[in-house]
Structures are given as structure tokens and as C-alpha cells.
Amino acid sequence: MRVIRISPAGFAANSYAVTSDGKDALVVDPAQPRVAAELKKIGLRPVWILLTHAHFDHVGGVDRLKEEGAKLLCSERESSLIGTPADLCAAFGAPPSRFSADGTFSDGETKRLCGLNVTAIFTPGHTSGSVCYLVSGENAGDRVLFTGDTLFAGSVGRTDFPTGDGAALRESLRKLSALPGDMRVLPGHEDETTLETELRENPWMCG
């Protein structure tokens, strides 16, 4: 399993591609249309789009990837927020989201996508439909956690946007803290970390 972080210049959100065969890829939170070109440069074909949430700064590349045949998955709750004021497109002057989900996850559901196991962990708080994705390959210990704007290195996501909920976020963090073993944590902004590090050093996780 190979994970590629895609952070287009001049944009603060992280996008990620995950591939098991070096050809087909899952794309997590495609923030900008340029993500499609970056994938082409490295020879990856976008097959699935995984949205942790539908805020404007995580979905700017969705339309381009869907034009190339990729299918979009998110939680059912988050799918209902796409194209509404809760996605913040209008608030931040971004083009409106006109796409829709091609399928949804239930909490704890695992789907087999591109030769990888993808488990959705519902983590409301930043938005009411936020999801983290635990993606694992064939090798033992080959797994990563994509946390969107739920958990960052040393911090957590804001809850003052529409559908945000501080109490729900605290419960979601408790849920993440109960995951077994250590693993890479790949957030929607800033640098990666590990679950072990956050349990030890992040005041929101260890307090």
C-alpha cells in the first residue's frame, strides 16, 4: 500500500491518494481541480473518492475526478449537506458544489475498494456527518487513519461552523482513542502524526 500526499501550492488543505497496485487509486478529500493532474503525473487512475466531510476546501477537485469516472463515497448524513449552506461554499466565496454521492458508508462499515479495506468511523463534531477512514492493506500493520478535520497533530477541528458540535467532537475523539494499536494519522491540514503521539501529547486526546 502506498499513500501519496497531494498539497497543491497555495492551498492549505491536504488531499491523499492511496493505491495497492500502483495503478488504481482511492482519493481522500480532493481539495483542488489540480489533484487530477497530479494523479496523472504519477500514473494513477482515480477510482473512488472518499470525503471525510463536504466543506468547500476539501471538495474542489471532486467534479474533475468524477468526469474521469471516479465514484464518490461519504456518510449519508454528510451527503445531505452537499450543496447546502453547511458546506461553506457560499460563505467563503467558493463555487457551489453540484455533485452528489454515489454511495454511502454506515458507521463501522468496511468496503473493499481498489484492493484495500476501507472502514468508515463516524466522527461527528466538525460537521454532523464527518467520517474518519481506516485504510489497510494486505501486510500486517499496513494501515493509516485519514482524519479530515476531526483530529490534527496537536489539535482538533473547529466546531463553530454550521452543524458543528463540541460535545459530539469530544465523544468522537474518545472513539478514536479506543482504536487498537498505533498507526499513521493523516489529517486534512498540516503535517501527519501518529495515533500514539496524539494520545500522549494532544491535550484534546490525553486530557
Backbone as ProteinMPNN parsed JSONL, in Angstrom:
{"seq_chain_A": "MRVIRISPAGFAANSYAVTSDGKDALVVDPAQPRVAAELKKIGLRPVWILLTHAHFDHVGGVDRLKEEGAKLLCSERESSLIGTPADLCAAFGAPPSRFSADGTFSDGETKRLCGLNVTAIFTPGHTSGSVCYLVSGENAGDRVLFTGDTLFAGSVGRTDFPTGDGAALRESLRKLSALPGDMRVLPGHEDETTLETELRENPWMCG", "coords_chain_A": {"N_chain_A": [[0.836, -1.193, 0.0], [0.574, 2.146, -0.896], [0.768, 5.53, 0.008], [0.094, 8.765, -1.071], [0.651, 12.082, -0.471], [-1.007, 14.957, -1.495], [-0.609, 18.234, -1.927], [-1.558, 20.957, -3.232], [0.2, 23.834, -4.393], [-0.122, 26.881, -2.636], [-2.482, 26.292, -1.381], [-4.17, 25.275, 1.523], [-5.206, 22.842, 2.364], [-4.941, 19.278, 2.707], [-4.808, 16.665, 0.311], [-5.141, 13.202, -0.505], [-3.839, 10.276, -2.09], [-4.323, 6.807, -2.39], [-2.977, 3.692, -3.107], [-2.915, 0.257, -4.048], [-1.86, -1.198, -6.073], [-0.379, 0.466, -7.664], [-1.675, 1.546, -9.799], [-4.597, 1.914, -9.801], [-6.509, 4.145, -7.756], [-7.628, 5.272, -4.533], [-8.973, 8.381, -3.621], [-8.671, 10.754, -1.203], [-10.491, 13.377, 0.027], [-10.315, 15.413, -2.263], [-9.013, 18.393, -2.779], [-8.603, 20.388, -4.706], [-9.034, 21.17, -8.242], [-6.615, 20.654, -9.465], [-5.655, 18.326, -8.401], [-6.351, 16.149, -9.994], [-4.61, 16.4, -12.185], [-2.179, 16.025, -10.885], [-2.38, 13.369, -10.1], [-2.36, 12.151, -12.59], [0.227, 12.701, -13.402], [1.718, 10.958, -11.855], [0.853, 8.569, -12.7], [-1.566, 7.42, -11.792], [-4.906, 6.22, -11.635], [-7.918, 7.679, -10.78], [-10.332, 6.072, -8.902], [-12.093, 5.813, -6.75], [-13.55, 8.271, -4.643], [-13.154, 9.464, -1.444], [-14.817, 11.237, 0.921], [-14.122, 12.98, 3.833], [-15.564, 15.014, 4.917], [-17.796, 17.611, 3.726], [-16.924, 20.247, 3.364], [-15.992, 23.273, 1.641], [-13.215, 23.499, 1.149], [-12.287, 20.974, 0.852], [-13.337, 19.707, -1.297], [-12.965, 20.73, -3.849], [-11.846, 19.467, -6.047], [-13.524, 17.443, -6.784], [-15.453, 17.38, -8.925], [-13.841, 17.282, -11.251], [-12.542, 14.815, -10.932], [-14.73, 13.091, -10.93], [-15.542, 13.421, -13.535], [-13.645, 11.908, -14.75], [-14.456, 9.421, -14.158], [-14.446, 8.545, -11.509], [-16.018, 7.423, -8.48], [-17.988, 8.715, -5.802], [-17.886, 8.517, -2.265], [-19.265, 8.89, 1.001], [-20.46, 9.699, 4.319], [-23.948, 9.075, 4.967], [-25.261, 11.173, 6.26], [-23.501, 13.33, 5.76], [-23.693, 13.464, 3.023], [-26.134, 14.656, 2.676], [-25.604, 17.266, 3.245], [-24.173, 18.363, 1.202], [-24.006, 20.94, -1.142], [-25.576, 22.643, 0.338], [-25.924, 25.502, 2.608], [-24.335, 24.634, 4.705], [-22.029, 23.498, 3.677], [-20.25, 25.491, 3.319], [-19.423, 26.723, 0.974], [-20.67, 29.018, -0.181], [-20.274, 30.826, 1.912], [-17.525, 31.255, 1.905], [-16.995, 32.137, -0.611], [-16.575, 30.241, -2.604], [-17.02, 28.184, -5.561], [-20.299, 26.786, -5.989], [-21.133, 23.515, -4.758], [-22.129, 21.01, -6.863], [-22.237, 18.349, -7.192], [-23.077, 14.939, -6.291], [-23.262, 12.245, -3.893], [-22.232, 8.936, -4.761], [-22.579, 6.73, -3.303], [-22.868, 5.545, 0.096], [-21.446, 5.218, 3.416], [-22.114, 3.258, 6.316], [-21.766, 3.545, 9.88], [-18.805, 2.089, 10.984], [-18.749, 0.343, 8.885], [-17.087, -1.693, 6.49], [-15.624, -1.493, 3.353], [-14.43, -3.064, 0.405], [-12.141, -1.703, -1.603], [-10.375, -0.938, -4.463], [-8.546, -2.988, -3.909], [-8.061, -2.61, -1.239], [-8.926, -2.463, 2.252], [-11.416, -0.492, 3.519], [-12.555, 1.187, 6.21], [-15.193, 2.934, 7.628], [-15.378, 5.337, 10.127], [-17.551, 6.92, 12.033], [-17.384, 10.248, 12.981], [-18.685, 12.662, 14.209], [-18.78, 16.212, 14.821], [-16.873, 18.294, 13.915], [-18.334, 18.575, 11.56], [-21.728, 17.44, 11.259], [-21.774, 15.089, 9.882], [-19.204, 14.093, 9.674], [-16.48, 11.89, 8.918], [-13.941, 9.517, 9.693], [-11.464, 7.599, 8.016], [-10.273, 4.37, 8.12], [-7.796, 2.795, 6.55], [-6.528, -0.139, 5.229], [-3.954, -2.379, 4.129], [-2.672, -5.435, 2.687], [-0.528, -6.352, 4.2], [0.544, -6.989, 7.546], [0.013, -4.503, 9.933], [-0.018, -2.561, 8.037], [-1.536, 0.112, 7.707], [-3.51, 3.1, 7.751], [-4.879, 6.125, 9.11], [-7.218, 8.347, 8.075], [-8.116, 11.492, 8.957], [-9.418, 13.847, 8.292], [-10.901, 16.884, 9.21], [-11.22, 16.321, 11.851], [-9.216, 15.408, 13.677], [-6.045, 16.732, 14.282], [-2.432, 17.13, 14.168], [-1.586, 17.673, 17.336], [-3.878, 19.157, 17.764], [-7.42, 19.851, 17.169], [-10.401, 19.816, 15.094], [-12.407, 22.721, 14.267], [-15.534, 23.655, 15.799], [-17.419, 25.546, 15.378], [-18.718, 26.028, 13.026], [-21.603, 25.666, 10.797], [-23.617, 22.935, 11.781], [-21.649, 21.973, 13.44], [-20.429, 20.601, 16.576], [-19.392, 20.669, 19.764], [-19.549, 18.86, 21.955], [-20.134, 16.492, 20.643], [-17.799, 16.215, 19.159], [-15.902, 15.727, 21.185], [-16.753, 13.224, 22.05], [-16.295, 11.793, 19.722], [-13.509, 11.891, 19.59], [-12.884, 10.332, 21.799], [-13.726, 7.937, 20.805], [-11.882, 7.518, 18.714], [-9.592, 7.293, 20.258], [-9.829, 4.811, 21.317], [-9.137, 3.037, 19.377], [-7.349, 0.137, 18.36], [-3.826, -0.337, 18.776], [-0.984, 1.374, 17.225], [-0.8, 3.848, 14.628], [-0.335, 5.591, 11.496], [-1.521, 8.902, 11.277], [-3.304, 10.829, 9.124], [-4.101, 13.955, 8.505], [-6.537, 16.519, 7.502], [-5.339, 18.967, 7.256], [-2.134, 20.528, 7.591], [0.71, 18.713, 9.017], [1.39, 15.128, 9.027], [0.834, 12.728, 11.689], [0.987, 10.43, 14.456], [-1.218, 8.034, 15.942], [-0.464, 7.208, 18.468], [1.266, 9.296, 19.263], [-0.561, 11.44, 19.421], [-2.288, 10.548, 21.434], [-0.584, 10.739, 23.536], [0.351, 13.41, 23.566], [-1.483, 15.321, 22.597], [-3.647, 17.648, 23.904], [-6.401, 17.459, 23.701], [-6.847, 14.814, 23.38], [-5.562, 13.434, 25.394], [-6.27, 14.619, 27.712]], "CA_chain_A": [[0.0, 0.0, 0.0], [1.324, 3.397, -0.996], [-0.025, 6.732, 0.245], [0.727, 9.967, -1.608], [0.027, 13.336, -0.042], [-1.062, 15.953, -2.559], [-0.9, 19.542, -1.343], [-1.303, 21.946, -4.277], [0.817, 25.083, -3.936], [-1.03, 27.978, -2.366], [-3.736, 25.825, -0.787], [-3.777, 24.761, 2.831], [-5.779, 21.534, 2.681], [-4.277, 18.083, 2.175], [-5.506, 15.59, -0.39], [-4.321, 11.992, -0.478], [-4.139, 9.148, -2.967], [-3.892, 5.528, -1.828], [-3.011, 2.653, -4.133], [-2.325, -1.034, -3.687], [-1.22, -1.798, -7.243], [0.336, 1.463, -8.44], [-2.467, 1.938, -10.971], [-5.889, 2.441, -9.373], [-6.33, 4.871, -6.5], [-8.61, 5.988, -3.733], [-8.573, 9.767, -3.405], [-9.309, 11.266, 0.003], [-10.664, 14.833, 0.089], [-9.644, 16.137, -3.356], [-9.267, 19.788, -2.445], [-8.485, 21.29, -5.848], [-9.037, 20.504, -9.548], [-5.244, 20.254, -9.819], [-5.387, 16.973, -7.908], [-6.458, 15.226, -11.13], [-3.367, 16.483, -12.955], [-1.11, 15.434, -10.084], [-2.531, 11.917, -10.199], [-1.94, 11.744, -13.933], [1.689, 12.779, -13.439], [2.318, 9.789, -11.203], [0.318, 7.37, -13.325], [-2.657, 6.813, -11.036], [-6.271, 6.435, -12.122], [-8.846, 7.822, -9.656], [-11.47, 5.152, -8.991], [-13.016, 6.156, -5.666], [-13.327, 9.485, -3.858], [-13.633, 9.361, -0.07], [-14.913, 12.533, 1.587], [-14.276, 12.993, 5.284], [-16.677, 15.945, 5.085], [-18.084, 18.283, 2.457], [-16.56, 21.665, 3.338], [-15.505, 23.746, 0.341], [-11.769, 23.341, 0.97], [-11.972, 19.547, 0.714], [-14.113, 19.114, -2.396], [-12.794, 21.483, -5.086], [-11.429, 18.612, -7.15], [-14.448, 16.322, -6.973], [-16.058, 17.36, -10.261], [-12.858, 16.845, -12.237], [-12.32, 13.374, -10.769], [-15.936, 12.383, -11.372], [-15.504, 13.437, -15.003], [-12.746, 10.828, -15.154], [-15.082, 8.146, -13.83], [-14.379, 8.194, -10.094], [-17.266, 7.422, -7.729], [-17.812, 9.397, -4.521], [-18.474, 7.926, -1.071], [-19.167, 9.635, 2.259], [-21.547, 9.254, 5.186], [-25.267, 9.508, 4.488], [-25.535, 12.493, 6.822], [-22.719, 14.353, 5.061], [-24.201, 13.586, 1.655], [-27.281, 15.569, 2.697], [-25.115, 18.636, 3.438], [-23.549, 18.832, -0.035], [-24.839, 21.895, -1.858], [-26.333, 23.471, 1.276], [-25.037, 26.471, 3.266], [-23.439, 23.964, 5.649], [-20.748, 23.117, 3.066], [-19.43, 26.71, 3.415], [-19.009, 27.26, -0.328], [-21.148, 30.391, -0.31], [-19.687, 31.659, 2.965], [-16.13, 31.555, 1.596], [-16.872, 32.569, -1.994], [-16.17, 29.142, -3.481], [-18.101, 27.741, -6.453], [-21.211, 25.855, -5.311], [-20.979, 22.082, -5.022], [-23.297, 20.499, -7.584], [-22.115, 16.895, -7.288], [-23.76, 14.159, -5.259], [-22.581, 10.995, -3.554], [-22.622, 7.732, -5.5], [-22.843, 5.708, -2.31], [-22.581, 5.999, 1.453], [-20.995, 4.275, 4.437], [-22.666, 3.259, 7.664], [-20.702, 3.586, 10.884], [-18.13, 0.817, 11.176], [-18.806, -0.48, 7.672], [-15.859, -1.871, 5.713], [-15.78, -1.782, 1.926], [-13.217, -3.462, -0.31], [-12.007, -0.74, -2.691], [-9.032, -0.907, -5.07], [-7.685, -3.942, -3.229], [-7.809, -2.145, 0.123], [-10.061, -2.46, 3.162], [-11.713, 0.869, 3.964], [-13.558, 1.192, 7.271], [-15.666, 4.271, 7.99], [-15.594, 5.571, 11.551], [-18.278, 8.177, 12.117], [-16.784, 11.133, 13.987], [-19.312, 13.98, 14.157], [-18.196, 17.256, 15.662], [-16.536, 19.375, 12.985], [-19.657, 18.609, 10.936], [-22.544, 16.358, 11.817], [-21.561, 13.858, 9.124], [-17.772, 13.831, 9.496], [-16.042, 10.495, 8.972], [-12.534, 9.153, 9.525], [-11.337, 6.349, 7.267], [-9.161, 3.479, 8.428], [-7.488, 2.077, 5.313], [-5.499, -1.145, 5.497], [-3.531, -3.228, 3.026], [-2.555, -6.866, 2.947], [0.529, -6.637, 5.159], [0.25, -6.679, 8.936], [0.46, -3.175, 10.333], [-0.068, -1.651, 6.891], [-2.809, 0.812, 7.821], [-3.439, 4.535, 8.02], [-6.145, 6.724, 9.517], [-7.457, 9.667, 7.496], [-8.97, 12.111, 9.965], [-10.079, 15.063, 7.844], [-10.763, 17.998, 10.154], [-11.553, 15.868, 13.202], [-8.007, 15.334, 14.502], [-4.798, 17.221, 13.702], [-1.261, 16.996, 15.034], [-1.626, 18.599, 18.459], [-5.09, 19.963, 17.809], [-8.635, 19.236, 16.63], [-11.143, 20.694, 14.209], [-13.344, 23.704, 14.806], [-16.925, 23.215, 15.91], [-18.276, 26.729, 15.322], [-19.366, 26.114, 11.728], [-22.912, 25.006, 10.799], [-23.72, 21.519, 12.187], [-20.587, 21.624, 14.377], [-20.917, 20.259, 17.912], [-18.239, 20.397, 20.608], [-19.744, 17.639, 22.735], [-20.013, 15.368, 19.708], [-16.382, 16.06, 18.823], [-15.22, 15.076, 22.309], [-17.11, 11.803, 22.009], [-15.602, 11.212, 18.564], [-12.104, 11.717, 19.954], [-12.829, 9.151, 22.664], [-13.881, 6.8, 19.897], [-10.593, 7.312, 18.053], [-8.582, 6.892, 21.242], [-10.026, 3.393, 21.63], [-8.667, 2.189, 18.279], [-6.213, -0.676, 18.811], [-2.517, -0.198, 18.143], [-0.539, 2.661, 16.711], [-0.903, 3.965, 13.171], [-0.188, 6.932, 10.948], [-2.716, 9.741, 11.204], [-3.152, 11.765, 8.018], [-5.193, 14.912, 8.681], [-6.916, 17.361, 6.381], [-4.48, 20.149, 7.221], [-0.844, 20.433, 8.263], [1.529, 17.516, 8.849], [0.909, 13.865, 9.585], [1.264, 12.382, 13.035], [0.592, 9.055, 14.75], [-2.22, 7.96, 16.998], [0.263, 7.131, 19.735], [1.725, 10.646, 19.596], [-1.696, 12.272, 19.825], [-2.762, 10.073, 22.732], [0.391, 11.146, 24.54], [0.695, 14.83, 23.573], [-2.576, 16.212, 22.212], [-4.463, 17.866, 25.105], [-7.78, 17.054, 23.457], [-6.906, 13.352, 23.394], [-4.998, 12.852, 26.62], [-6.732, 15.38, 28.865]], "C_chain_A": [[0.876, 1.25, 0.0], [0.369, 4.574, -0.815], [0.751, 7.937, -0.26], [-0.05, 11.179, -1.118], [0.118, 14.342, -1.179], [-1.504, 17.271, -1.938], [-0.593, 20.609, -2.382], [-0.767, 23.251, -3.71], [-0.248, 26.152, -3.74], [-2.353, 27.568, -1.765], [-3.418, 25.031, 0.461], [-4.281, 23.362, 3.144], [-4.992, 20.406, 2.025], [-5.266, 17.202, 1.424], [-4.57, 14.387, -0.399], [-4.791, 11.009, -1.547], [-3.574, 7.89, -2.317], [-4.031, 4.465, -2.907], [-2.367, 1.373, -3.62], [-1.55, -1.641, -4.847], [-0.439, -0.811, -8.1], [-0.404, 1.935, -9.671], [-3.772, 2.618, -10.571], [-5.766, 3.052, -7.986], [-7.65, 5.275, -5.862], [-8.093, 7.404, -3.562], [-9.372, 10.307, -2.229], [-9.307, 12.788, -0.035], [-9.914, 15.583, -1.013], [-9.949, 17.629, -3.295], [-9.348, 20.701, -3.653], [-8.578, 20.51, -7.162], [-7.661, 19.997, -9.96], [-4.887, 18.853, -9.335], [-5.426, 15.971, -9.059], [-5.176, 15.216, -11.948], [-2.207, 15.853, -12.201], [-1.18, 13.907, -10.134], [-2.038, 11.413, -11.548], [-0.42, 11.728, -14.04], [2.342, 11.529, -12.868], [1.666, 8.484, -11.66], [-0.786, 6.668, -12.569], [-4.012, 7.185, -11.625], [-7.218, 6.551, -10.93], [-10.079, 6.947, -9.847], [-12.54, 5.5, -7.963], [-12.579, 7.457, -5.009], [-13.934, 9.253, -2.485], [-13.651, 10.754, 0.533], [-15.023, 12.33, 3.089], [-15.396, 13.936, 5.681], [-16.74, 16.819, 3.84], [-17.736, 19.763, 2.434], [-15.838, 22.024, 2.049], [-14.033, 23.457, 0.097], [-11.332, 21.88, 0.884], [-12.596, 18.915, -0.528], [-13.884, 19.773, -3.753], [-12.399, 20.653, -6.29], [-12.389, 17.482, -7.472], [-14.98, 16.256, -8.4], [-15.087, 16.829, -11.31], [-12.634, 15.327, -12.151], [-13.537, 12.565, -11.2], [-16.036, 12.371, -12.894], [-14.628, 12.309, -15.544], [-13.258, 9.457, -14.726], [-15.046, 7.741, -12.378], [-15.76, 8.298, -9.446], [-17.011, 7.959, -6.323], [-18.576, 8.695, -3.408], [-18.286, 8.853, 0.119], [-20.235, 9.066, 3.186], [-22.876, 9.763, 4.626], [-25.594, 10.902, 5.003], [-24.774, 13.571, 6.064], [-23.209, 14.534, 3.633], [-25.369, 14.56, 1.59], [-26.866, 17.024, 2.87], [-24.476, 19.213, 2.18], [-24.508, 19.766, -0.763], [-25.742, 22.735, -0.984], [-25.391, 24.492, 1.907], [-24.038, 25.831, 4.222], [-22.126, 23.544, 5.021], [-19.79, 24.296, 2.938], [-18.97, 27.271, 2.069], [-19.419, 28.721, -0.462], [-20.472, 31.309, 0.695], [-18.273, 32.09, 2.634], [-15.916, 31.899, 0.122], [-16.394, 31.505, -2.955], [-17.325, 28.773, -4.411], [-19.008, 26.744, -5.74], [-20.942, 24.407, -5.702], [-22.256, 21.559, -5.665], [-23.26, 18.977, -7.737], [-22.949, 16.228, -6.199], [-22.977, 12.881, -5.01], [-23.118, 9.853, -4.414], [-22.932, 6.57, -4.571], [-22.468, 6.243, -0.946], [-22.075, 4.844, 2.306], [-21.919, 4.366, 5.644], [-21.51, 3.197, 8.653], [-20.123, 2.194, 11.103], [-18.119, -0.087, 9.96], [-17.449, -0.524, 6.98], [-16.213, -2.22, 4.28], [-14.417, -2.163, 1.358], [-13.119, -2.607, -1.568], [-10.572, -0.729, -3.195], [-8.059, -1.836, -4.35], [-7.339, -3.573, -1.808], [-9.085, -2.263, 0.948], [-10.242, -1.055, 3.715], [-12.852, 0.805, 4.97], [-13.909, 2.624, 7.637], [-15.937, 4.334, 9.488], [-16.279, 6.925, 11.676], [-17.74, 9.001, 13.281], [-17.407, 12.521, 13.894], [-18.663, 14.946, 15.135], [-17.829, 18.459, 14.825], [-17.731, 19.637, 12.074], [-20.433, 17.419, 11.476], [-22.347, 15.037, 11.089], [-20.113, 13.499, 8.906], [-17.438, 12.357, 9.717], [-14.522, 10.443, 8.945], [-12.503, 7.809, 8.803], [-10.083, 5.603, 7.694], [-8.938, 2.604, 7.2], [-6.343, 1.119, 5.585], [-5.232, -1.975, 4.252], [-3.403, -4.668, 3.462], [-1.539, -7.191, 4.034], [0.125, -6.226, 6.565], [0.819, -5.311, 9.297], [0.415, -2.149, 9.232], [-1.416, -0.943, 6.897], [-2.583, 2.27, 8.182], [-4.836, 5.029, 8.359], [-6.232, 8.13, 8.937], [-8.498, 10.371, 8.357], [-9.641, 13.402, 9.524], [-9.825, 16.211, 8.796], [-11.24, 17.617, 11.547], [-10.341, 15.943, 14.116], [-6.804, 15.801, 13.697], [-3.643, 16.881, 14.632], [-1.332, 18.074, 16.109], [-2.892, 19.401, 18.596], [-6.27, 19.168, 17.266], [-9.36, 20.266, 15.768], [-12.078, 21.637, 14.942], [-14.753, 23.121, 14.864], [-17.902, 24.381, 15.829], [-18.873, 26.975, 13.94], [-20.746, 25.446, 11.803], [-22.798, 23.49, 10.952], [-22.572, 21.073, 13.088], [-21.131, 21.421, 15.78], [-19.732, 19.845, 18.774], [-18.37, 19.116, 21.406], [-19.608, 16.407, 21.847], [-18.56, 15.13, 19.33], [-15.632, 15.354, 19.943], [-15.524, 13.577, 22.332], [-16.412, 11.104, 20.846], [-14.131, 10.976, 18.867], [-11.926, 10.534, 20.893], [-12.927, 7.879, 21.821], [-12.564, 6.481, 19.194], [-9.542, 6.81, 19.027], [-8.689, 5.416, 21.596], [-9.577, 2.473, 20.501], [-7.438, 1.405, 18.722], [-4.939, -0.362, 18.053], [-2.207, 1.199, 17.668], [-0.691, 2.669, 15.196], [-0.642, 5.405, 12.769], [-1.547, 7.624, 10.94], [-2.464, 10.807, 10.15], [-4.334, 12.727, 8.036], [-5.466, 15.747, 7.435], [-6.09, 18.616, 6.234], [-3.193, 19.86, 7.996], [-0.249, 19.025, 8.125], [0.902, 16.273, 9.474], [1.462, 13.65, 10.983], [0.982, 10.892, 13.227], [-0.431, 9.075, 15.872], [-1.555, 7.927, 18.363], [0.73, 8.51, 20.186], [0.574, 11.503, 20.099], [-2.265, 11.836, 21.166], [-1.849, 10.534, 23.86], [0.495, 12.665, 24.673], [-0.454, 15.781, 23.258], [-3.503, 16.415, 23.408], [-5.921, 17.458, 24.931], [-7.95, 15.534, 23.534], [-6.473, 12.759, 24.729], [-5.476, 13.566, 27.874], [-7.894, 14.702, 29.589]], "O_chain_A": [[1.799, 1.379, 0.804], [-0.706, 4.608, -1.412], [1.922, 8.116, 0.076], [-1.259, 11.285, -1.327], [1.186, 14.551, -1.754], [-2.639, 17.402, -1.48], [0.525, 21.122, -2.415], [-1.226, 23.717, -2.668], [-1.151, 26.312, -4.561], [-3.26, 28.391, -1.643], [-2.503, 24.207, 0.463], [-3.821, 22.75, 4.108], [-4.448, 20.562, 0.931], [-6.407, 17.019, 1.846], [-3.351, 14.539, -0.312], [-5.979, 10.925, -1.86], [-2.476, 7.91, -1.762], [-5.078, 4.35, -3.545], [-1.4, 1.406, -2.859], [-0.688, -2.496, -4.643], [0.104, -1.184, -9.139], [0.162, 2.645, -10.502], [-4.026, 3.76, -10.954], [-5.021, 2.555, -7.141], [-8.635, 5.573, -6.536], [-6.893, 7.605, -3.376], [-10.603, 10.315, -2.256], [-8.25, 13.413, -0.118], [-8.969, 16.316, -0.72], [-11.02, 18.069, -3.712], [-10.083, 21.688, -3.634], [-8.243, 19.327, -7.202], [-7.549, 19.029, -10.712], [-3.918, 18.26, -9.81], [-4.621, 15.041, -9.095], [-4.704, 14.155, -12.359], [-1.344, 15.217, -12.806], [-0.15, 13.236, -10.202], [-1.38, 10.376, -11.634], [0.155, 10.853, -14.687], [3.392, 11.095, -13.342], [1.901, 7.426, -11.076], [-0.938, 5.452, -12.684], [-4.23, 8.318, -12.055], [-7.316, 5.613, -10.14], [-10.786, 7.073, -10.847], [-13.735, 5.486, -8.26], [-11.386, 7.711, -4.841], [-15.104, 8.886, -2.376], [-12.603, 11.391, 0.646], [-15.897, 11.608, 3.567], [-16.098, 13.695, 6.663], [-15.843, 16.773, 2.998], [-18.214, 20.48, 1.554], [-15.162, 21.192, 1.444], [-13.635, 23.197, -1.039], [-10.137, 21.589, 0.847], [-12.407, 17.726, -0.784], [-14.548, 19.409, -4.723], [-12.592, 21.077, -7.429], [-12.106, 16.652, -8.336], [-14.959, 15.193, -9.019], [-15.464, 16.021, -12.159], [-12.547, 14.646, -13.172], [-13.397, 11.482, -11.768], [-16.556, 11.419, -13.476], [-14.842, 11.819, -16.653], [-12.575, 8.449, -14.909], [-15.568, 6.681, -12.031], [-16.568, 9.15, -9.816], [-15.966, 7.7, -5.726], [-19.74, 8.327, -3.565], [-17.26, 9.525, 0.231], [-20.851, 8.049, 2.865], [-22.916, 10.757, 3.901], [-26.143, 11.724, 4.269], [-25.339, 14.62, 5.755], [-23.147, 15.637, 3.091], [-25.576, 15.216, 0.57], [-27.679, 17.926, 2.668], [-24.258, 20.422, 2.097], [-25.673, 19.431, -0.977], [-26.59, 23.467, -1.495], [-24.175, 24.369, 1.761], [-23.001, 26.425, 4.518], [-21.176, 23.254, 5.748], [-18.651, 24.129, 2.502], [-18.187, 28.221, 2.046], [-18.599, 29.567, -0.82], [-20.131, 32.445, 0.367], [-17.85, 33.175, 3.034], [-14.777, 31.948, -0.342], [-15.861, 31.826, -4.017], [-18.485, 29.024, -4.084], [-18.521, 25.932, -4.954], [-20.569, 24.117, -6.839], [-23.337, 21.655, -5.083], [-24.155, 18.39, -8.345], [-23.459, 16.893, -5.297], [-22.136, 12.486, -5.817], [-24.301, 9.812, -4.75], [-23.479, 5.552, -4.994], [-21.82, 7.285, -0.842], [-22.246, 3.671, 1.975], [-22.444, 5.436, 5.952], [-20.394, 2.831, 8.283], [-20.854, 1.241, 11.373], [-17.539, -1.173, 10.0], [-16.751, 0.486, 6.895], [-17.003, -3.129, 4.025], [-13.386, -1.643, 1.784], [-13.916, -2.763, -2.493], [-9.647, -0.526, -2.409], [-6.882, -1.508, -4.199], [-6.423, -4.151, -1.222], [-10.19, -2.174, 0.413], [-9.323, -0.494, 4.312], [-13.972, 0.421, 4.633], [-13.026, 3.434, 7.921], [-16.638, 3.486, 10.041], [-15.655, 7.962, 11.45], [-17.65, 8.523, 14.412], [-16.717, 13.474, 13.531], [-18.076, 14.543, 16.139], [-18.404, 19.534, 14.996], [-18.097, 20.789, 11.842], [-19.861, 16.508, 12.075], [-22.708, 13.981, 11.609], [-19.808, 12.68, 8.039], [-18.018, 11.681, 10.566], [-13.885, 11.236, 8.252], [-13.404, 6.986, 8.962], [-8.975, 6.137, 7.636], [-9.782, 1.778, 6.853], [-5.305, 1.519, 6.112], [-6.121, -2.241, 3.443], [-3.959, -5.073, 4.483], [-1.674, -8.203, 4.721], [-0.562, -5.221, 6.748], [1.974, -5.009, 8.996], [0.768, -0.989, 9.448], [-2.335, -1.342, 6.181], [-1.599, 2.624, 8.831], [-5.839, 4.44, 7.955], [-5.422, 8.997, 9.264], [-9.631, 9.903, 8.475], [-10.372, 14.004, 10.31], [-8.681, 16.488, 9.155], [-11.62, 18.482, 12.336], [-10.431, 16.487, 15.217], [-6.567, 15.336, 12.582], [-3.851, 16.402, 15.747], [-1.156, 19.257, 15.818], [-2.976, 20.259, 19.474], [-6.152, 17.986, 16.945], [-8.978, 21.436, 15.721], [-12.483, 21.388, 16.077], [-15.113, 22.229, 14.096], [-19.076, 24.233, 16.168], [-19.473, 28.024, 13.707], [-21.033, 24.737, 12.767], [-21.962, 22.855, 10.31], [-22.52, 19.904, 13.468], [-22.162, 21.989, 16.143], [-19.133, 18.794, 18.547], [-17.405, 18.361, 21.526], [-19.033, 15.398, 22.257], [-18.129, 13.985, 19.196], [-14.812, 14.474, 19.68], [-14.641, 12.764, 22.605], [-15.988, 9.955, 20.972], [-13.566, 9.967, 18.445], [-10.934, 9.811, 20.801], [-12.277, 6.875, 22.112], [-12.175, 5.318, 19.089], [-8.696, 5.994, 18.665], [-7.739, 4.833, 22.12], [-9.63, 1.252, 20.647], [-6.569, 1.959, 19.396], [-4.962, -0.146, 16.841], [-3.054, 2.091, 17.703], [-0.707, 1.615, 14.561], [-0.718, 6.32, 13.589], [-2.575, 7.016, 10.64], [-1.524, 11.594, 10.265], [-5.439, 12.366, 7.633], [-4.728, 15.688, 6.451], [-6.134, 19.268, 5.19], [-3.175, 19.055, 8.927], [-0.639, 18.252, 7.25], [0.015, 16.355, 10.323], [2.421, 14.297, 11.403], [0.761, 10.175, 12.252], [-0.496, 10.024, 16.653], [-2.036, 8.552, 19.308], [0.605, 8.855, 21.361], [0.716, 12.214, 21.094], [-2.684, 12.679, 21.959], [-2.287, 10.698, 24.999], [0.706, 13.168, 25.776], [-0.39, 16.953, 23.629], [-4.094, 15.447, 23.887], [-6.599, 17.146, 25.909], [-9.057, 15.033, 23.73], [-6.963, 11.707, 25.14], [-5.126, 13.165, 28.984], [-8.392, 15.227, 30.584]]}, "name": "protein", "num_of_chains": 1, "seq": "MRVIRISPAGFAANSYAVTSDGKDALVVDPAQPRVAAELKKIGLRPVWILLTHAHFDHVGGVDRLKEEGAKLLCSERESSLIGTPADLCAAFGAPPSRFSADGTFSDGETKRLCGLNVTAIFTPGHTSGSVCYLVSGENAGDRVLFTGDTLFAGSVGRTDFPTGDGAALRESLRKLSALPGDMRVLPGHEDETTLETELRENPWMCG"}
